[in-house]
Amino acid sequence: MTEVQNFGRQLGDFLGGVFADAAGGGAGVFRPDPQAEIEVRQLLNDLQTAFAEKNADAIVDSLAEEFTTYELTSAEGHAVTITEKAAMREYLDTLFPADGETQNKTVSVSQVLASSTIGLTREDGDVVIARTDGTFEHQPLRASAVAIRTAEGWKWLHWHMSAAAPRFRVNANGVRIPIDVAPAAGTPVAD
């Protein structure tokens, strides 16, 4: 099964057949809108920029008033579920890297499917935090989200993120090092 087919199956399961037209089923209510797909992709790009810039205001502003949930598995392995904008702002204060550190997200797969009123996204990627000690912490991830068109434009209704693989850290030479100990940059450590 290809990634696109799997994405379509997941969407079909999630929405209980609403997207029958998109899957060739006939009687669904979904009508693909190429311009809406461009707009939702821009919303996704803006979200990634806001995370990289530690811009909590932009992130919270991108949430719909009807925002339902933000879900992820934390670094400690437990689920985090946020259902209110105020709670999201509090969480963002704990999520961003420390001063002097940067956080960048690379995306290896990004898919967007949208109608004139609803958009769905799927991403595979890696969040990389450049630590002040010269090491780089990686968190491979998968994410999906639902956006809706509002009077103010596209907004996020739901996000879900989960780890695609365990977190790992590398030194300046790209050699893996233990996640809990960060030796000086360039010091090789066996796995």
N, C-alpha and C positions, 0 to 999 in steps of 0.2 A: 504494500500500500504506500503510495507516495505521501509526502508531507501535506500536499494540498488536499488529497483525498481524505487523509486522516483529520485534517482541520475541518473539512466539510462534514465528516461523520460526527465529530465532536460538537459542532454547531447544531447539527440536526438533533442530536441527543439533547443538547441543552435547551433548545427552543421548541422541542416537540413537534417538528414538522412545519413550523412557520415559514421556513426557507425552502419549501418544496420546489418552487420555481427555480431557485438557484441550483438545486441538485437535479433538475429535470423531472420533478414529480408532478408538475402541473398546477394544482389548485392552491398553492400557497399565496401569501400576501406580499412576499418580498419582491421588490423590483430593483435590481442593481442600478446604481447611479454613479457613473464614473467621476463626476465633479464632487459628489459627496465623499467618495473614496479618497480623492486628493485632499479634501479639507480635513478628513479624519486622520490621514497620514500626517498632515501638518500639525494637528493637535498632538499626535504622538511625538513628533520631532520636538515640538515646543516643550512637552513634558520632560523629555530626555535632557534638553538644554537646561530647564529649571532645576532638575536634580543635579546636573554637573555644576551649576552656579550656586547651589545651596539656596535657591530662591523659594522659600516656603510659601510666601504670598502668592506667587504664580501657580504653585501646585494646588494650594487650597482654592484659589480662584478658578481653577480648571474643573472643579467638582460641581456637579449639578446639585441644585437644591434638594432633589429627590435622591441624592447619593445613597446607595444602599450599603455597599461593603468594599473594604480594601482588605485583602487577605494575603498573608505570606507566611512562610516558615522562617522564624528568626534564626540568627546564627547559633543560638543556644538549642535549636531543634524543636521549639514549641510554636504552635500556631499563634499568629497575631491577627485579630479581626478588629477592624475599626469601622464604625457605622455613623460617625458624626464628624463634621468639619473641625470642630474644636479639638476633638481627640486626634484627628489627623495632624493638626498643627503641633500638638504636644509630642506626638510620635516623631515628626520630622526633626524636632530639636534633638532627639536622641540618635537619629539615623545618619546625619551628615558626618563626614570625617572631621577630625580635629583641625584646628588652625594650622596652616602650613601644609596640609595634606589635600590632595585632589581626588575626585571621584569621577571616573568616566565610564560610560556604558558603551560597549560595542555590540552591535546587533548583527548576527549571522543570518537570521531568517526573520523577515517581517512581512506579515500578510494583513491586508485590510479588505474587508467586505462591507459595503455600506449601501443603504437605500437613502431616500431623501430625509428619513427621520431617525434611523438607527445605524450605528457602525460597530463592527466587531474587529478586534485586532488580535494578532498572535505574534509573539516574538520569542526567539531563542537568542541568547547573548551571554555577555560576561560583563559584570561590574568589576572594575579594577580601581582599587584605592592605592594611590602612590603615597606611601608612608614617609614621614619625616626622616626615618632611619635609612632610607634608600631602598627599602623593600617594596614589593608590590603584592597586595592581597587580591586574589581573584575569587569571585563568586559566580560560577556559571548559573544561568537562570532560564526559566521559561515563564512567560507572562501572557495573560489574555485579558482583554478589557472590553467593556461595552460603553459606547458613547451615544449620547442622544442629542438631537438638535433642539436647542432652546431658543427663546427670544433673544438671548445674548450670544448665540452661536453654539458651536459644538461644545459639550461638557461631558465629563466622565461620570457614568452612573455606577460602574463596578470595575474593580481591578482584582486580579488574582496573580500572585507571583509565587513561584516555588523554585527550590534549588534543582538544577539539572544535573549537578554533580557536587561532591563535597567541596567546601572552600579550601583554597590552598594559597601558600605564600611562596614567592620566589625572591632571590636576591637580585642585585643589579646585573649579574651574569645570567639570569634566567634559571638558576639552579634552585630546585625546591628546598625549602627550609621548614622546620616545624612551625606550625601556626602560632603556638604559644610562646616561642622564643625567636627573637629576631637578631641574629648575630650581625656583626658589621658587614656592610655590603661587600660582596665578592668572596665571602667565606663559604666554601662548598660544604654542604651537609648531606650525608647519605639519607635516602628515603627509608 
